[in-house]
Amino acid sequence: MAKSDSSNLEAILQRIFTNRRITRQDQHIMMSNLLAQEGLSDAHIMQINQVFDGLKKGLIRVVD
């Protein structure tokens, strides 16, 4: 993953955790990164899994 992609993912994850909201576009970007997993750090994988756990538990809302 390129540095800009990594910092973009980091910004998205930070925004999701801060606002407890995720957009469909954010979800798409996370899924693409997770499926590719090229250069995806263990920390990013853990954070993405935390987002999906938060979605399942209702702690994070999906907004458009």
mmJSON file of the N, C-alpha and C atoms, coordinates in Angstrom:
{"data_MODEL":{"atom_site":{
"group_PDB":["ATOM","ATOM","ATOM","ATOM","ATOM","ATOM","ATOM","ATOM","ATOM","ATOM","ATOM","ATOM","ATOM","ATOM","ATOM","ATOM","ATOM","ATOM","ATOM","ATOM","ATOM","ATOM","ATOM","ATOM","ATOM","ATOM","ATOM","ATOM","ATOM","ATOM","ATOM","ATOM","ATOM","ATOM","ATOM","ATOM","ATOM","ATOM","ATOM","ATOM","ATOM","ATOM","ATOM","ATOM","ATOM","ATOM","ATOM","ATOM","ATOM","ATOM","ATOM","ATOM","ATOM","ATOM","ATOM","ATOM","ATOM","ATOM","ATOM","ATOM","ATOM","ATOM","ATOM","ATOM","ATOM","ATOM","ATOM","ATOM","ATOM","ATOM","ATOM","ATOM","ATOM","ATOM","ATOM","ATOM","ATOM","ATOM","ATOM","ATOM","ATOM","ATOM","ATOM","ATOM","ATOM","ATOM","ATOM","ATOM","ATOM","ATOM","ATOM","ATOM","ATOM","ATOM","ATOM","ATOM","ATOM","ATOM","ATOM","ATOM","ATOM","ATOM","ATOM","ATOM","ATOM","ATOM","ATOM","ATOM","ATOM","ATOM","ATOM","ATOM","ATOM","ATOM","ATOM","ATOM","ATOM","ATOM","ATOM","ATOM","ATOM","ATOM","ATOM","ATOM","ATOM","ATOM","ATOM","ATOM","ATOM","ATOM","ATOM","ATOM","ATOM","ATOM","ATOM","ATOM","ATOM","ATOM","ATOM","ATOM","ATOM","ATOM","ATOM","ATOM","ATOM","ATOM","ATOM","ATOM","ATOM","ATOM","ATOM","ATOM","ATOM","ATOM","ATOM","ATOM","ATOM","ATOM","ATOM","ATOM","ATOM","ATOM","ATOM","ATOM","ATOM","ATOM","ATOM","ATOM","ATOM","ATOM","ATOM","ATOM","ATOM","ATOM","ATOM","ATOM","ATOM","ATOM","ATOM","ATOM","ATOM","ATOM","ATOM","ATOM","ATOM","ATOM","ATOM","ATOM","ATOM","ATOM","ATOM","ATOM"],
"id":[1,2,3,4,5,6,7,8,9,10,11,12,13,14,15,16,17,18,19,20,21,22,23,24,25,26,27,28,29,30,31,32,33,34,35,36,37,38,39,40,41,42,43,44,45,46,47,48,49,50,51,52,53,54,55,56,57,58,59,60,61,62,63,64,65,66,67,68,69,70,71,72,73,74,75,76,77,78,79,80,81,82,83,84,85,86,87,88,89,90,91,92,93,94,95,96,97,98,99,100,101,102,103,104,105,106,107,108,109,110,111,112,113,114,115,116,117,118,119,120,121,122,123,124,125,126,127,128,129,130,131,132,133,134,135,136,137,138,139,140,141,142,143,144,145,146,147,148,149,150,151,152,153,154,155,156,157,158,159,160,161,162,163,164,165,166,167,168,169,170,171,172,173,174,175,176,177,178,179,180,181,182,183,184,185,186,187,188,189,190,191,192],
"type_symbol":["N","C","C","N","C","C","N","C","C","N","C","C","N","C","C","N","C","C","N","C","C","N","C","C","N","C","C","N","C","C","N","C","C","N","C","C","N","C","C","N","C","C","N","C","C","N","C","C","N","C","C","N","C","C","N","C","C","N","C","C","N","C","C","N","C","C","N","C","C","N","C","C","N","C","C","N","C","C","N","C","C","N","C","C","N","C","C","N","C","C","N","C","C","N","C","C","N","C","C","N","C","C","N","C","C","N","C","C","N","C","C","N","C","C","N","C","C","N","C","C","N","C","C","N","C","C","N","C","C","N","C","C","N","C","C","N","C","C","N","C","C","N","C","C","N","C","C","N","C","C","N","C","C","N","C","C","N","C","C","N","C","C","N","C","C","N","C","C","N","C","C","N","C","C","N","C","C","N","C","C","N","C","C","N","C","C","N","C","C","N","C","C"],
"label_atom_id":["N","CA","C","N","CA","C","N","CA","C","N","CA","C","N","CA","C","N","CA","C","N","CA","C","N","CA","C","N","CA","C","N","CA","C","N","CA","C","N","CA","C","N","CA","C","N","CA","C","N","CA","C","N","CA","C","N","CA","C","N","CA","C","N","CA","C","N","CA","C","N","CA","C","N","CA","C","N","CA","C","N","CA","C","N","CA","C","N","CA","C","N","CA","C","N","CA","C","N","CA","C","N","CA","C","N","CA","C","N","CA","C","N","CA","C","N","CA","C","N","CA","C","N","CA","C","N","CA","C","N","CA","C","N","CA","C","N","CA","C","N","CA","C","N","CA","C","N","CA","C","N","CA","C","N","CA","C","N","CA","C","N","CA","C","N","CA","C","N","CA","C","N","CA","C","N","CA","C","N","CA","C","N","CA","C","N","CA","C","N","CA","C","N","CA","C","N","CA","C","N","CA","C","N","CA","C","N","CA","C","N","CA","C","N","CA","C","N","CA","C","N","CA","C"],
"label_alt_id":[null,null,null,null,null,null,null,null,null,null,null,null,null,null,null,null,null,null,null,null,null,null,null,null,null,null,null,null,null,null,null,null,null,null,null,null,null,null,null,null,null,null,null,null,null,null,null,null,null,null,null,null,null,null,null,null,null,null,null,null,null,null,null,null,null,null,null,null,null,null,null,null,null,null,null,null,null,null,null,null,null,null,null,null,null,null,null,null,null,null,null,null,null,null,null,null,null,null,null,null,null,null,null,null,null,null,null,null,null,null,null,null,null,null,null,null,null,null,null,null,null,null,null,null,null,null,null,null,null,null,null,null,null,null,null,null,null,null,null,null,null,null,null,null,null,null,null,null,null,null,null,null,null,null,null,null,null,null,null,null,null,null,null,null,null,null,null,null,null,null,null,null,null,null,null,null,null,null,null,null,null,null,null,null,null,null,null,null,null,null,null,null],
"label_comp_id":["MET","MET","MET","ALA","ALA","ALA","LYS","LYS","LYS","SER","SER","SER","ASP","ASP","ASP","SER","SER","SER","SER","SER","SER","ASN","ASN","ASN","LEU","LEU","LEU","GLU","GLU","GLU","ALA","ALA","ALA","ILE","ILE","ILE","LEU","LEU","LEU","GLN","GLN","GLN","ARG","ARG","ARG","ILE","ILE","ILE","PHE","PHE","PHE","THR","THR","THR","ASN","ASN","ASN","ARG","ARG","ARG","ARG","ARG","ARG","ILE","ILE","ILE","THR","THR","THR","ARG","ARG","ARG","GLN","GLN","GLN","ASP","ASP","ASP","GLN","GLN","GLN","HIS","HIS","HIS","ILE","ILE","ILE","MET","MET","MET","MET","MET","MET","SER","SER","SER","ASN","ASN","ASN","LEU","LEU","LEU","LEU","LEU","LEU","ALA","ALA","ALA","GLN","GLN","GLN","GLU","GLU","GLU","GLY","GLY","GLY","LEU","LEU","LEU","SER","SER","SER","ASP","ASP","ASP","ALA","ALA","ALA","HIS","HIS","HIS","ILE","ILE","ILE","MET","MET","MET","GLN","GLN","GLN","ILE","ILE","ILE","ASN","ASN","ASN","GLN","GLN","GLN","VAL","VAL","VAL","PHE","PHE","PHE","ASP","ASP","ASP","GLY","GLY","GLY","LEU","LEU","LEU","LYS","LYS","LYS","LYS","LYS","LYS","GLY","GLY","GLY","LEU","LEU","LEU","ILE","ILE","ILE","ARG","ARG","ARG","VAL","VAL","VAL","VAL","VAL","VAL","ASP","ASP","ASP"],
"label_asym_id":["A","A","A","A","A","A","A","A","A","A","A","A","A","A","A","A","A","A","A","A","A","A","A","A","A","A","A","A","A","A","A","A","A","A","A","A","A","A","A","A","A","A","A","A","A","A","A","A","A","A","A","A","A","A","A","A","A","A","A","A","A","A","A","A","A","A","A","A","A","A","A","A","A","A","A","A","A","A","A","A","A","A","A","A","A","A","A","A","A","A","A","A","A","A","A","A","A","A","A","A","A","A","A","A","A","A","A","A","A","A","A","A","A","A","A","A","A","A","A","A","A","A","A","A","A","A","A","A","A","A","A","A","A","A","A","A","A","A","A","A","A","A","A","A","A","A","A","A","A","A","A","A","A","A","A","A","A","A","A","A","A","A","A","A","A","A","A","A","A","A","A","A","A","A","A","A","A","A","A","A","A","A","A","A","A","A","A","A","A","A","A","A"],
"label_entity_id":["1","1","1","1","1","1","1","1","1","1","1","1","1","1","1","1","1","1","1","1","1","1","1","1","1","1","1","1","1","1","1","1","1","1","1","1","1","1","1","1","1","1","1","1","1","1","1","1","1","1","1","1","1","1","1","1","1","1","1","1","1","1","1","1","1","1","1","1","1","1","1","1","1","1","1","1","1","1","1","1","1","1","1","1","1","1","1","1","1","1","1","1","1","1","1","1","1","1","1","1","1","1","1","1","1","1","1","1","1","1","1","1","1","1","1","1","1","1","1","1","1","1","1","1","1","1","1","1","1","1","1","1","1","1","1","1","1","1","1","1","1","1","1","1","1","1","1","1","1","1","1","1","1","1","1","1","1","1","1","1","1","1","1","1","1","1","1","1","1","1","1","1","1","1","1","1","1","1","1","1","1","1","1","1","1","1","1","1","1","1","1","1"],
"label_seq_id":[1,1,1,2,2,2,3,3,3,4,4,4,5,5,5,6,6,6,7,7,7,8,8,8,9,9,9,10,10,10,11,11,11,12,12,12,13,13,13,14,14,14,15,15,15,16,16,16,17,17,17,18,18,18,19,19,19,20,20,20,21,21,21,22,22,22,23,23,23,24,24,24,25,25,25,26,26,26,27,27,27,28,28,28,29,29,29,30,30,30,31,31,31,32,32,32,33,33,33,34,34,34,35,35,35,36,36,36,37,37,37,38,38,38,39,39,39,40,40,40,41,41,41,42,42,42,43,43,43,44,44,44,45,45,45,46,46,46,47,47,47,48,48,48,49,49,49,50,50,50,51,51,51,52,52,52,53,53,53,54,54,54,55,55,55,56,56,56,57,57,57,58,58,58,59,59,59,60,60,60,61,61,61,62,62,62,63,63,63,64,64,64],
"pdbx_PDB_ins_code":[null,null,null,null,null,null,null,null,null,null,null,null,null,null,null,null,null,null,null,null,null,null,null,null,null,null,null,null,null,null,null,null,null,null,null,null,null,null,null,null,null,null,null,null,null,null,null,null,null,null,null,null,null,null,null,null,null,null,null,null,null,null,null,null,null,null,null,null,null,null,null,null,null,null,null,null,null,null,null,null,null,null,null,null,null,null,null,null,null,null,null,null,null,null,null,null,null,null,null,null,null,null,null,null,null,null,null,null,null,null,null,null,null,null,null,null,null,null,null,null,null,null,null,null,null,null,null,null,null,null,null,null,null,null,null,null,null,null,null,null,null,null,null,null,null,null,null,null,null,null,null,null,null,null,null,null,null,null,null,null,null,null,null,null,null,null,null,null,null,null,null,null,null,null,null,null,null,null,null,null,null,null,null,null,null,null,null,null,null,null,null,null],
"Cartn_x":[0.847,0.0,0.896,0.556,1.333,1.136,2.097,2.04,0.754,0.333,-0.885,-2.115,-2.138,-3.243,-3.277,-2.106,-2.016,-2.481,-2.061,-2.489,-3.96,-4.472,-5.898,-6.699,-6.265,-6.934,-6.883,-5.743,-5.586,-6.566,-6.713,-7.645,-9.086,-9.422,-10.778,-11.058,-10.129,-10.314,-10.458,-9.634,-9.704,-11.067,-11.552,-12.856,-13.986,-13.908,-14.937,-14.988,-13.817,-13.786,-14.198,-13.855,-14.202,-15.705,-16.273,-17.683,-18.644,-18.091,-18.905,-19.894,-19.402,-20.185,-19.269,-19.851,-19.105,-19.988,-19.406,-20.156,-19.983,-20.835,-20.701,-19.36,-18.905,-17.621,-16.472,-16.533,-15.521,-15.494,-16.674,-16.787,-16.164,-16.425,-15.874,-14.343,-13.791,-12.341,-11.716,-12.338,-11.811,-11.855,-12.961,-13.081,-12.053,-11.856,-10.865,-9.476,-9.131,-7.826,-7.701,-8.751,-8.716,-8.582,-9.3,-9.23,-7.871,-7.298,-5.997,-4.891,-4.942,-4.0,-2.537,-2.258,-0.872,-0.344,0.59,1.184,0.312,-0.786,-1.677,-1.062,-0.862,-0.206,-1.155,-0.573,-1.387,-2.268,-1.748,-2.532,-3.759,-3.598,-4.739,-5.76,-5.286,-6.203,-6.996,-6.317,-6.994,-8.036,-7.676,-8.609,-9.819,-9.598,-10.705,-11.628,-11.053,-11.874,-12.666,-12.07,-12.785,-13.966,-13.799,-14.908,-16.048,-15.734,-16.785,-17.446,-16.675,-17.26,-18.19,-17.764,-18.597,-19.89,-19.819,-21.024,-21.986,-21.432,-22.271,-22.94,-22.221,-22.736,-23.602,-23.7,-24.485,-23.782,-22.48,-21.724,-21.316,-21.302,-20.984,-22.156,-22.61,-23.741,-23.263,-24.023,-23.751,-24.589,-23.938,-24.629,-24.271,-25.13,-24.862,-24.424],
"Cartn_y":[-1.165,0.0,1.232,2.196,3.424,4.251,5.136,5.958,6.784,7.365,8.178,7.319,6.093,5.181,4.841,4.619,4.283,5.44,6.652,7.807,8.098,7.831,8.001,7.016,5.766,4.756,5.144,5.634,6.065,7.186,8.147,9.266,8.763,7.824,7.259,6.537,5.705,4.959,5.912,6.938,7.913,8.61,9.011,9.676,8.74,7.48,6.506,6.349,6.178,5.991,7.249,8.41,9.67,9.944,9.778,10.114,8.955,7.747,6.529,6.4,6.797,6.709,6.272,5.566,5.147,5.371,5.913,6.091,4.836,4.71,3.58,3.649,4.863,5.023,4.581,4.966,4.525,3.006,2.413,0.96,0.31,0.884,0.35,0.424,1.551,1.724,0.716,0.55,-0.409,-1.823,-2.196,-3.552,-3.794,-2.81,-2.951,-3.157,-2.366,-2.505,-3.85,-4.27,-5.527,-6.712,-6.675,-7.771,-7.806,-6.652,-6.601,-6.995,-6.479,-6.729,-6.574,-5.931,-5.699,-4.52,-4.78,-3.716,-3.235,-3.918,-3.534,-4.006,-3.076,-3.418,-4.206,-4.917,-5.641,-4.684,-3.494,-2.489,-2.061,-1.859,-1.48,-2.612,-3.833,-4.981,-5.053,-4.837,-4.863,-3.742,-2.538,-1.416,-1.658,-2.211,-2.509,-3.537,-4.543,-5.534,-4.899,-3.911,-3.203,-2.422,-1.848,-1.135,-2.111,-3.259,-4.223,-4.774,-4.973,-5.386,-4.296,-3.035,-1.913,-1.826,-2.128,-2.148,-3.245,-4.425,-5.552,-5.269,-4.587,-4.305,-3.046,-2.334,-1.111,0.094,0.007,1.123,2.125,1.675,2.531,2.467,3.633,3.703,3.896,3.339,3.56,4.752,5.726,6.914,7.078,7.765,8.021,9.432],
"Cartn_z":[0.0,0.0,0.0,-0.816,-0.888,0.37,0.637,1.849,1.892,0.758,0.743,1.038,0.528,0.818,2.301,2.88,4.291,5.158,4.837,5.627,5.397,4.194,3.917,4.755,4.809,5.62,7.091,7.536,8.927,9.256,8.338,8.546,8.601,7.733,7.716,9.029,9.464,10.71,11.898,11.939,13.035,13.051,11.864,11.759,12.206,11.825,12.203,13.715,14.336,15.792,16.54,16.018,16.676,16.588,15.382,15.151,15.386,15.497,15.618,14.46,13.289,12.052,10.923,9.959,8.774,7.561,6.51,5.267,4.412,3.424,2.492,1.767,1.451,0.781,1.695,2.974,3.941,4.007,4.06,4.143,2.907,1.751,0.503,0.505,0.954,0.993,1.96,3.128,4.107,3.564,2.947,2.406,1.304,0.448,-0.627,-0.047,0.968,1.613,2.32,2.986,3.72,2.773,1.66,0.696,0.001,-0.294,-0.959,0.02,1.218,2.305,1.906,0.787,0.385,1.187,2.051,2.84,3.981,4.233,5.324,6.634,7.542,8.807,9.711,10.657,11.632,12.417,12.689,13.423,12.628,11.313,10.478,10.403,10.277,10.238,11.538,12.668,13.961,14.056,13.598,13.645,12.748,11.566,10.655,11.299,11.933,12.63,13.773,14.455,15.523,14.958,13.776,13.133,12.851,12.262,11.948,13.212,14.278,15.56,16.089,15.97,16.401,15.615,14.321,13.493,13.956,14.202,14.641,15.981,16.873,18.207,18.259,17.142,17.103,17.691,17.904,18.451,17.38,16.123,14.984,14.01,13.573,12.641,11.221,10.279,8.854,8.414,7.813,7.294,5.826,5.107,3.677,3.438],
"occupancy":[1.0,1.0,1.0,1.0,1.0,1.0,1.0,1.0,1.0,1.0,1.0,1.0,1.0,1.0,1.0,1.0,1.0,1.0,1.0,1.0,1.0,1.0,1.0,1.0,1.0,1.0,1.0,1.0,1.0,1.0,1.0,1.0,1.0,1.0,1.0,1.0,1.0,1.0,1.0,1.0,1.0,1.0,1.0,1.0,1.0,1.0,1.0,1.0,1.0,1.0,1.0,1.0,1.0,1.0,1.0,1.0,1.0,1.0,1.0,1.0,1.0,1.0,1.0,1.0,1.0,1.0,1.0,1.0,1.0,1.0,1.0,1.0,1.0,1.0,1.0,1.0,1.0,1.0,1.0,1.0,1.0,1.0,1.0,1.0,1.0,1.0,1.0,1.0,1.0,1.0,1.0,1.0,1.0,1.0,1.0,1.0,1.0,1.0,1.0,1.0,1.0,1.0,1.0,1.0,1.0,1.0,1.0,1.0,1.0,1.0,1.0,1.0,1.0,1.0,1.0,1.0,1.0,1.0,1.0,1.0,1.0,1.0,1.0,1.0,1.0,1.0,1.0,1.0,1.0,1.0,1.0,1.0,1.0,1.0,1.0,1.0,1.0,1.0,1.0,1.0,1.0,1.0,1.0,1.0,1.0,1.0,1.0,1.0,1.0,1.0,1.0,1.0,1.0,1.0,1.0,1.0,1.0,1.0,1.0,1.0,1.0,1.0,1.0,1.0,1.0,1.0,1.0,1.0,1.0,1.0,1.0,1.0,1.0,1.0,1.0,1.0,1.0,1.0,1.0,1.0,1.0,1.0,1.0,1.0,1.0,1.0,1.0,1.0,1.0,1.0,1.0,1.0],
"B_iso_or_equiv":[0.0,0.0,0.0,0.0,0.0,0.0,0.0,0.0,0.0,0.0,0.0,0.0,0.0,0.0,0.0,0.0,0.0,0.0,0.0,0.0,0.0,0.0,0.0,0.0,0.0,0.0,0.0,0.0,0.0,0.0,0.0,0.0,0.0,0.0,0.0,0.0,0.0,0.0,0.0,0.0,0.0,0.0,0.0,0.0,0.0,0.0,0.0,0.0,0.0,0.0,0.0,0.0,0.0,0.0,0.0,0.0,0.0,0.0,0.0,0.0,0.0,0.0,0.0,0.0,0.0,0.0,0.0,0.0,0.0,0.0,0.0,0.0,0.0,0.0,0.0,0.0,0.0,0.0,0.0,0.0,0.0,0.0,0.0,0.0,0.0,0.0,0.0,0.0,0.0,0.0,0.0,0.0,0.0,0.0,0.0,0.0,0.0,0.0,0.0,0.0,0.0,0.0,0.0,0.0,0.0,0.0,0.0,0.0,0.0,0.0,0.0,0.0,0.0,0.0,0.0,0.0,0.0,0.0,0.0,0.0,0.0,0.0,0.0,0.0,0.0,0.0,0.0,0.0,0.0,0.0,0.0,0.0,0.0,0.0,0.0,0.0,0.0,0.0,0.0,0.0,0.0,0.0,0.0,0.0,0.0,0.0,0.0,0.0,0.0,0.0,0.0,0.0,0.0,0.0,0.0,0.0,0.0,0.0,0.0,0.0,0.0,0.0,0.0,0.0,0.0,0.0,0.0,0.0,0.0,0.0,0.0,0.0,0.0,0.0,0.0,0.0,0.0,0.0,0.0,0.0,0.0,0.0,0.0,0.0,0.0,0.0,0.0,0.0,0.0,0.0,0.0,0.0],
"pdbx_formal_charge":[null,null,null,null,null,null,null,null,null,null,null,null,null,null,null,null,null,null,null,null,null,null,null,null,null,null,null,null,null,null,null,null,null,null,null,null,null,null,null,null,null,null,null,null,null,null,null,null,null,null,null,null,null,null,null,null,null,null,null,null,null,null,null,null,null,null,null,null,null,null,null,null,null,null,null,null,null,null,null,null,null,null,null,null,null,null,null,null,null,null,null,null,null,null,null,null,null,null,null,null,null,null,null,null,null,null,null,null,null,null,null,null,null,null,null,null,null,null,null,null,null,null,null,null,null,null,null,null,null,null,null,null,null,null,null,null,null,null,null,null,null,null,null,null,null,null,null,null,null,null,null,null,null,null,null,null,null,null,null,null,null,null,null,null,null,null,null,null,null,null,null,null,null,null,null,null,null,null,null,null,null,null,null,null,null,null,null,null,null,null,null,null],
"auth_seq_id":[1,1,1,2,2,2,3,3,3,4,4,4,5,5,5,6,6,6,7,7,7,8,8,8,9,9,9,10,10,10,11,11,11,12,12,12,13,13,13,14,14,14,15,15,15,16,16,16,17,17,17,18,18,18,19,19,19,20,20,20,21,21,21,22,22,22,23,23,23,24,24,24,25,25,25,26,26,26,27,27,27,28,28,28,29,29,29,30,30,30,31,31,31,32,32,32,33,33,33,34,34,34,35,35,35,36,36,36,37,37,37,38,38,38,39,39,39,40,40,40,41,41,41,42,42,42,43,43,43,44,44,44,45,45,45,46,46,46,47,47,47,48,48,48,49,49,49,50,50,50,51,51,51,52,52,52,53,53,53,54,54,54,55,55,55,56,56,56,57,57,57,58,58,58,59,59,59,60,60,60,61,61,61,62,62,62,63,63,63,64,64,64],
"auth_comp_id":["MET","MET","MET","ALA","ALA","ALA","LYS","LYS","LYS","SER","SER","SER","ASP","ASP","ASP","SER","SER","SER","SER","SER","SER","ASN","ASN","ASN","LEU","LEU","LEU","GLU","GLU","GLU","ALA","ALA","ALA","ILE","ILE","ILE","LEU","LEU","LEU","GLN","GLN","GLN","ARG","ARG","ARG","ILE","ILE","ILE","PHE","PHE","PHE","THR","THR","THR","ASN","ASN","ASN","ARG","ARG","ARG","ARG","ARG","ARG","ILE","ILE","ILE","THR","THR","THR","ARG","ARG","ARG","GLN","GLN","GLN","ASP","ASP","ASP","GLN","GLN","GLN","HIS","HIS","HIS","ILE","ILE","ILE","MET","MET","MET","MET","MET","MET","SER","SER","SER","ASN","ASN","ASN","LEU","LEU","LEU","LEU","LEU","LEU","ALA","ALA","ALA","GLN","GLN","GLN","GLU","GLU","GLU","GLY","GLY","GLY","LEU","LEU","LEU","SER","SER","SER","ASP","ASP","ASP","ALA","ALA","ALA","HIS","HIS","HIS","ILE","ILE","ILE","MET","MET","MET","GLN","GLN","GLN","ILE","ILE","ILE","ASN","ASN","ASN","GLN","GLN","GLN","VAL","VAL","VAL","PHE","PHE","PHE","ASP","ASP","ASP","GLY","GLY","GLY","LEU","LEU","LEU","LYS","LYS","LYS","LYS","LYS","LYS","GLY","GLY","GLY","LEU","LEU","LEU","ILE","ILE","ILE","ARG","ARG","ARG","VAL","VAL","VAL","VAL","VAL","VAL","ASP","ASP","ASP"],
"auth_asym_id":["A","A","A","A","A","A","A","A","A","A","A","A","A","A","A","A","A","A","A","A","A","A","A","A","A","A","A","A","A","A","A","A","A","A","A","A","A","A","A","A","A","A","A","A","A","A","A","A","A","A","A","A","A","A","A","A","A","A","A","A","A","A","A","A","A","A","A","A","A","A","A","A","A","A","A","A","A","A","A","A","A","A","A","A","A","A","A","A","A","A","A","A","A","A","A","A","A","A","A","A","A","A","A","A","A","A","A","A","A","A","A","A","A","A","A","A","A","A","A","A","A","A","A","A","A","A","A","A","A","A","A","A","A","A","A","A","A","A","A","A","A","A","A","A","A","A","A","A","A","A","A","A","A","A","A","A","A","A","A","A","A","A","A","A","A","A","A","A","A","A","A","A","A","A","A","A","A","A","A","A","A","A","A","A","A","A","A","A","A","A","A","A"],
"auth_atom_id":["N","CA","C","N","CA","C","N","CA","C","N","CA","C","N","CA","C","N","CA","C","N","CA","C","N","CA","C","N","CA","C","N","CA","C","N","CA","C","N","CA","C","N","CA","C","N","CA","C","N","CA","C","N","CA","C","N","CA","C","N","CA","C","N","CA","C","N","CA","C","N","CA","C","N","CA","C","N","CA","C","N","CA","C","N","CA","C","N","CA","C","N","CA","C","N","CA","C","N","CA","C","N","CA","C","N","CA","C","N","CA","C","N","CA","C","N","CA","C","N","CA","C","N","CA","C","N","CA","C","N","CA","C","N","CA","C","N","CA","C","N","CA","C","N","CA","C","N","CA","C","N","CA","C","N","CA","C","N","CA","C","N","CA","C","N","CA","C","N","CA","C","N","CA","C","N","CA","C","N","CA","C","N","CA","C","N","CA","C","N","CA","C","N","CA","C","N","CA","C","N","CA","C","N","CA","C","N","CA","C","N","CA","C","N","CA","C","N","CA","C","N","CA","C"],
"pdbx_PDB_model_num":[1,1,1,1,1,1,1,1,1,1,1,1,1,1,1,1,1,1,1,1,1,1,1,1,1,1,1,1,1,1,1,1,1,1,1,1,1,1,1,1,1,1,1,1,1,1,1,1,1,1,1,1,1,1,1,1,1,1,1,1,1,1,1,1,1,1,1,1,1,1,1,1,1,1,1,1,1,1,1,1,1,1,1,1,1,1,1,1,1,1,1,1,1,1,1,1,1,1,1,1,1,1,1,1,1,1,1,1,1,1,1,1,1,1,1,1,1,1,1,1,1,1,1,1,1,1,1,1,1,1,1,1,1,1,1,1,1,1,1,1,1,1,1,1,1,1,1,1,1,1,1,1,1,1,1,1,1,1,1,1,1,1,1,1,1,1,1,1,1,1,1,1,1,1,1,1,1,1,1,1,1,1,1,1,1,1,1,1,1,1,1,1]
}}}
